[in-house]
Amino acid sequence: MTTSLHLPPLLWEPIVRTALLEDLGIGGDVTTQALAQPGQQLHAVFCTRQDGILCGLEGARQAFTLLDPTIRFSMVKQDGNKITAGDVLATVEGSATALLAGERTALNLLSHLSGIATHTHQIVQAVDGTKAHIACTRKTLPGLRSLQKYAVRAGGGSSHRLRLDDAILIKDNHIALCGGNIRQTLQAARAYAGHLMKIELEVDTLEQLEEALSSGGADAYLLDNMSIPQLEQAVKMIGGRATAEASGGITLQTARPIAQTGVDVLSLGWLTHSVKALDIGLDIIHP
């Protein structure tokens, strides 16, 4: 689905390791320890029970190989692939103790990230034919930002800021910090920013946008919770001089009408903070 989808294994490892440590506690998987035969081997397959977009295979692989490097994990599909209910995504073979101890961590990551990729793809499809791009925000779950933003890319979306130091994004509290004066706020930001750092200003009203445009302007405007008519007027006022970004309460149903106003970007926090996981299972193959 995408031609440049990659996240180095090194970035997955600390997240997967932390998840395993959280799950194993100090005694390990006592259920499997009680029931498995010494040296028992298993063969299992990851299958999807829903249609969607796949993401998270590297995390699933590491959930087993960090426990036992001899585990054999084979990817049948690739991140970014469209998958259909019943598809086999990957196979895993090896120690029963490692396979069952890593199962939940593998499924948690695979299901969650595939859910993000799937819902992102649905929004991307909804605005197809317009010039608007779909972006996620910094509303990520603590510790999972790199993986969640990777999943958005797997679904065909892009990222807003990765961190606070990527760009200057002025919101209402920042304007309040400067006494409510938009001109003063923009001047201070411009004086601080280097030539490569962009400045985006969040505006709630067309009056604020007009004030900003007459004050030297920003590189981008975050048009927050505006109606369709307001967005159409805002796009006309900006006139291509800056990026127009719509944000706030955007859903699958409202995405296309919003995109048709002419905005450049639709940013959606829920893609990462509250998306529904895709239903994926790990099934043991009996000889």
Buried (B, 14 or more C-beta within 10 A) or exposed (E): BBEEBEBEEEEBBEBBBEBBEEBBEEEEBEEBEEEBEEEEEBBBBBBBEBEBBBBBBBBBBBBBBBBBEEBEBEBBBBBBBBBEEEBBBBBBBBBBBBBBBBBBBBBBBBBBBBBBBBBBBBBBBBBEEBEBBBBBBBBBEEEBBBBBBBBBBBBBBBBBBEEEEEBBBBBEEBBEEBEEBBEEBBBBBBEEBEEEBBBBBBBBEBEBBBBBBEBEBBBBBBBBEBEEEBBBBBBEBBEEEBBBBBBBEBEEEBBBEBBBBBBBBBBBBBBBBEBEBBBBBBEEEEE
